[in-house]
Amino acid sequence: MAAGLTKSAVTFVGPRRVEVQQDEVSGPGPGRVLVRTRLSAISAGTELLVYRGEAPTEMAADESIAALRDDLSFPIRYGYAAVGDLVEVGEGVDPDLFGRRVFAFNPHESLFEAEPQSLMEIPAGVSYEDAVMLPSIETAVNFAMDGAPLVGENVLIIGQGAIGLLTTAVLAQIPLASLITLDTVEARREASLRLGASAALNPESPAVMDEIAAAFGGHGADLVFESSGRPEALDTAIAVTGYGGRIVIGSWYGTKRAPIDLGGSFHRSRIKLISSQVTTIAPELSGRWDKRRRFETAWQMVERLNPSQLVTHRFPIEDAADAYRLLDESSGDALQVLLTYDNV
């Protein structure tokens, strides 16, 4: 079937330079399958670092994902959220897989070859639009696991992009004393309140620190999640965290740097800084949790939270450069951007 077909693939060819290139597709090899993409989701965090040339080029894109094992130097095909239909099976593959709806950690391309075990079947009743948000939900679940919020705690989330908002939605299911969020964009603060935040504040307000203190009843935060992508936000996190509190650093800053004040009260505060990254399971949980179990939980959250409600823009893959430009230059109106494919 695939012989003579071509696929469109998004390629980062230099800082802020995106091309949609055409490749021939010969069909799946032995033990492999061919997937026709319906939607793929752009990460406004990691992918923008790659797009802007702010990702460390010596690192592998993701050593745990076969499609992303190259380093982050240009040119690179990058992306990790695609959904589509399994349209052809190679020799030795169960023919009953044909036609399955699947999710894949794969770059943005209209057709791609994969090993069947690297794909996840989309549960019945879950739309493609919700399923393509699986990595964002998994990240939010991982944040919650790493932060380990307790009943009655005061929690602050800095940054209400797609990941921050989904973290808000996950944590809103826990009976916390307060769940406060910070973002400069009014529309995101409004979305935060809809998803369960008890208050959503503007970090640029002159009175924001007093507002946070009042919201927490005069106590410092027990737990803070930093998901703004701005390393300087760590100063705010440290300033609002109480003695012995935890700060979960979910942002990947790439090559961005900022001076952080560790010379004041931080030295005596016994605050814990926790690095959180979804590629692995926290060591203290790995005896009981593995990625399979976490994915099961993430799919449950996909069904419960309907993450496609955060989608604000859709672009045909041919207009991918416009999609990245919007995210790069947007004042915040773009939240979750999807690429669409007319090959189905």
Legacy VTK file of the C-alpha trace (Angstrom):
# vtk DataFile Version 3.0
C-alpha trace
ASCII
DATASET POLYDATA
POINTS 344 float
0.000 0.000 0.000
2.695 2.490 1.028
4.866 2.105 -2.050
4.964 5.323 -4.052
3.572 7.466 -1.223
5.220 10.513 0.282
4.960 11.961 3.748
5.170 15.515 5.056
7.512 16.046 8.006
8.204 19.128 10.110
11.942 19.861 10.282
13.712 22.475 12.409
16.517 23.605 10.111
17.866 26.459 12.276
16.805 28.860 15.021
13.223 29.971 14.284
13.342 28.234 10.883
10.863 25.455 10.166
10.402 23.589 6.894
7.866 20.956 5.920
9.862 18.426 3.934
8.646 15.594 1.731
10.022 12.040 1.996
9.202 8.878 0.104
7.528 6.100 2.095
8.356 2.518 1.123
6.142 0.683 3.617
6.777 -0.968 6.985
9.646 -3.398 7.333
9.436 -6.766 9.116
8.064 -6.445 12.624
6.926 -2.866 12.043
3.726 -1.002 11.193
2.731 2.141 9.330
0.617 4.831 11.001
-1.274 7.588 9.206
-1.372 10.680 11.443
-4.585 12.543 12.220
-3.333 15.103 14.754
-0.128 16.045 16.522
0.302 18.419 19.450
3.017 21.053 19.770
4.694 21.437 23.146
4.916 25.152 23.934
7.732 24.391 26.382
10.340 21.957 25.100
9.554 22.403 21.421
9.869 26.171 21.622
13.321 25.753 23.181
14.285 23.631 20.165
12.635 26.078 17.753
14.468 29.052 19.278
17.818 27.255 19.433
17.785 27.338 23.237
18.076 23.586 23.777
21.484 22.098 24.682
22.597 20.476 21.433
24.843 17.863 23.060
21.842 16.105 24.642
19.796 13.326 23.075
16.264 14.496 22.364
14.981 11.576 24.437
17.002 8.407 24.971
13.888 6.475 26.027
11.998 7.104 22.741
13.304 5.383 19.606
12.077 8.155 17.291
13.927 10.821 19.315
17.367 9.390 20.052
19.299 11.864 17.905
20.770 14.928 19.589
19.149 18.364 19.593
21.361 19.995 16.974
19.915 21.329 13.708
18.466 20.019 11.469
16.139 18.021 13.683
12.695 16.484 13.502
11.160 16.817 16.915
7.796 16.355 18.567
6.326 13.684 20.799
2.554 13.632 20.581
0.860 12.081 17.547
-2.376 10.157 17.085
-3.571 8.305 14.035
-4.632 5.042 12.472
-2.570 1.933 11.915
-2.904 1.468 8.145
-0.387 -1.252 7.266
1.440 -4.050 9.036
4.786 -5.518 8.118
5.853 -9.141 7.973
5.460 -10.915 11.290
3.018 -8.414 12.761
-0.435 -9.474 13.938
-2.817 -8.442 11.107
-5.551 -7.766 13.684
-3.691 -4.545 14.554
-4.800 -3.046 11.236
-7.168 -0.124 11.714
-6.400 0.452 15.402
-6.441 4.040 16.697
-3.072 4.674 18.299
-0.992 7.233 20.155
2.747 7.549 19.479
5.645 9.557 20.867
6.645 10.614 17.373
7.682 13.823 15.550
5.231 15.759 13.408
4.833 13.802 10.159
1.884 12.595 8.138
3.016 8.952 7.966
5.466 7.121 10.181
6.809 3.658 10.715
7.003 2.217 14.231
7.384 -0.944 16.250
3.954 -2.054 17.494
5.113 -2.160 21.113
6.006 1.542 20.986
2.374 2.474 20.263
-0.553 2.766 22.662
-4.073 1.971 21.582
-6.449 4.847 22.267
-9.152 3.684 24.687
-12.686 3.368 23.324
-14.619 6.572 23.846
-11.514 8.805 23.944
-11.346 11.262 21.047
-8.219 11.860 18.977
-8.215 15.459 20.318
-8.069 14.277 23.933
-5.675 11.393 23.231
-3.067 13.634 21.596
-2.769 15.455 24.945
-1.595 12.277 26.731
2.023 13.486 27.244
0.812 16.694 28.902
-1.504 14.761 31.216
1.263 12.270 32.009
3.550 15.177 32.913
0.895 16.658 35.212
0.413 13.261 36.879
4.172 12.957 37.301
4.332 16.420 38.916
1.696 15.373 41.427
3.555 12.138 42.175
6.843 13.995 42.696
5.286 16.720 44.847
3.200 14.282 46.922
0.633 16.869 48.088
-1.069 16.149 51.405
-4.658 16.773 52.424
-4.948 20.298 53.823
-1.737 21.675 52.307
-1.282 25.092 50.714
-0.133 24.636 47.115
1.039 27.198 44.552
1.520 26.584 40.821
3.625 29.123 38.919
2.709 29.219 35.224
-0.614 28.263 33.664
0.324 27.101 30.220
-1.115 23.754 29.112
1.039 21.769 31.559
0.375 24.152 34.433
-3.371 24.113 33.808
-3.507 20.340 33.651
-1.495 20.180 36.861
-4.119 22.473 38.388
-6.886 20.144 37.175
-5.164 17.069 38.628
-4.427 18.701 42.001
-7.935 20.151 42.242
-9.154 16.607 42.874
-7.242 16.516 46.175
-8.803 18.218 49.263
-6.143 20.882 49.681
-6.513 23.899 51.937
-5.674 26.239 49.032
-4.636 25.824 45.408
-3.277 29.144 44.138
-1.984 29.740 40.604
0.105 32.506 39.048
0.090 33.664 35.439
0.365 37.022 33.690
-2.334 36.172 31.100
-5.897 36.866 32.193
-7.431 34.177 29.976
-5.170 31.572 31.547
-6.074 32.733 35.049
-9.745 32.390 34.137
-9.123 28.872 32.792
-7.267 28.056 35.994
-10.303 28.970 38.085
-12.557 26.846 35.866
-10.260 23.866 36.404
-10.379 24.156 40.188
-7.896 26.755 41.463
-9.118 28.526 44.584
-7.449 31.756 43.420
-5.556 32.787 40.273
-3.241 35.780 40.677
-1.157 38.009 38.420
2.537 37.738 39.397
3.109 41.263 38.043
0.696 42.789 40.565
2.571 44.922 43.143
0.539 43.272 45.882
0.894 39.666 44.716
3.086 38.512 47.616
0.577 39.912 50.119
-2.242 38.274 48.163
-0.478 34.903 48.310
0.174 35.253 52.028
-3.483 36.144 52.647
-4.689 33.222 50.499
-2.522 30.862 52.549
-3.802 32.263 55.830
-0.453 33.774 56.714
1.387 30.469 56.298
3.980 29.827 53.649
3.301 27.415 50.829
3.770 23.768 51.692
4.332 22.878 48.059
5.142 24.933 44.956
5.231 23.770 41.333
7.329 25.848 38.924
6.004 25.347 35.376
6.457 28.789 33.827
9.619 27.980 31.862
11.304 31.031 33.423
14.237 30.221 35.742
13.858 33.583 37.510
10.476 32.342 38.781
12.403 30.207 41.259
13.004 33.357 43.330
9.236 33.715 43.730
8.916 30.032 44.573
11.561 30.283 47.276
10.094 33.493 48.697
6.614 32.010 49.229
7.602 28.534 50.460
7.408 27.877 54.173
10.018 26.209 56.366
10.708 22.691 55.157
8.431 23.096 52.141
8.954 21.549 48.700
9.484 23.145 45.310
8.938 20.889 42.293
10.799 22.243 39.272
8.875 20.987 36.281
10.171 23.489 33.726
13.061 22.639 31.448
15.023 25.841 30.984
17.375 24.599 28.261
20.249 27.068 27.947
18.364 29.887 29.736
19.989 31.150 32.930
18.958 33.534 35.707
20.561 34.610 38.998
18.696 32.970 41.900
18.894 34.335 45.444
20.063 31.475 47.650
21.870 33.783 50.048
18.936 34.988 52.152
16.412 33.031 54.167
16.715 30.043 51.822
19.917 28.943 53.574
18.063 28.315 56.841
14.701 27.292 55.425
15.369 23.605 54.696
13.332 23.973 51.498
13.597 20.961 49.209
14.184 21.598 45.488
12.856 18.627 43.506
13.754 18.044 39.871
10.779 16.535 38.059
10.976 15.011 34.581
8.515 12.604 33.090
11.050 10.331 31.351
11.651 8.418 34.591
9.803 7.386 37.757
10.902 8.926 41.054
13.318 6.470 42.728
11.250 6.304 45.918
8.212 5.148 43.896
9.913 2.792 41.441
9.458 -0.258 43.644
5.697 -0.070 43.090
5.271 2.176 40.061
6.496 1.743 36.519
5.680 3.616 33.320
2.899 1.197 32.436
1.075 1.900 35.697
1.595 5.643 35.320
0.218 5.534 31.749
-2.858 3.728 33.034
-3.378 6.566 35.490
-2.726 9.169 32.786
-5.349 7.631 30.485
-7.843 7.740 33.360
-7.087 11.445 33.768
-7.512 11.986 30.005
-11.001 10.512 30.245
-11.857 12.491 33.374
-10.428 15.900 32.471
-11.046 16.170 28.689
-7.767 18.030 28.041
-8.802 19.035 24.511
-10.699 21.900 26.149
-7.304 23.666 26.246
-6.864 23.598 22.446
-6.952 27.156 21.099
-5.509 26.830 17.576
-5.256 24.261 14.780
-2.934 24.544 11.771
-2.549 22.246 8.746
0.902 20.669 8.814
1.779 22.688 5.680
1.473 25.823 7.843
3.619 24.500 10.706
5.978 27.492 10.482
3.015 29.769 11.237
2.069 27.634 14.236
5.524 27.932 15.793
5.686 31.631 14.992
2.384 32.153 16.795
3.604 30.359 19.907
6.923 32.187 19.810
5.428 35.646 19.427
2.070 35.209 21.163
1.227 37.328 24.182
-0.507 34.323 25.678
-3.662 33.824 23.610
-2.234 30.592 22.146
-2.430 27.792 24.675
-2.461 24.357 23.054
-1.743 24.284 19.323
-2.436 21.222 17.173
-1.241 20.312 13.693
-3.848 18.714 11.461
-3.404 16.334 8.535
-5.616 16.115 5.452
-4.352 12.672 4.451
-7.216 10.778 6.103
LINES 1 345
344 0 1 2 3 4 5 6 7 8 9 10 11 12 13 14 15 16 17 18 19 20 21 22 23 24 25 26 27 28 29 30 31 32 33 34 35 36 37 38 39 40 41 42 43 44 45 46 47 48 49 50 51 52 53 54 55 56 57 58 59 60 61 62 63 64 65 66 67 68 69 70 71 72 73 74 75 76 77 78 79 80 81 82 83 84 85 86 87 88 89 90 91 92 93 94 95 96 97 98 99 100 101 102 103 104 105 106 107 108 109 110 111 112 113 114 115 116 117 118 119 120 121 122 123 124 125 126 127 128 129 130 131 132 133 134 135 136 137 138 139 140 141 142 143 144 145 146 147 148 149 150 151 152 153 154 155 156 157 158 159 160 161 162 163 164 165 166 167 168 169 170 171 172 173 174 175 176 177 178 179 180 181 182 183 184 185 186 187 188 189 190 191 192 193 194 195 196 197 198 199 200 201 202 203 204 205 206 207 208 209 210 211 212 213 214 215 216 217 218 219 220 221 222 223 224 225 226 227 228 229 230 231 232 233 234 235 236 237 238 239 240 241 242 243 244 245 246 247 248 249 250 251 252 253 254 255 256 257 258 259 260 261 262 263 264 265 266 267 268 269 270 271 272 273 274 275 276 277 278 279 280 281 282 283 284 285 286 287 288 289 290 291 292 293 294 295 296 297 298 299 300 301 302 303 304 305 306 307 308 309 310 311 312 313 314 315 316 317 318 319 320 321 322 323 324 325 326 327 328 329 330 331 332 333 334 335 336 337 338 339 340 341 342 343
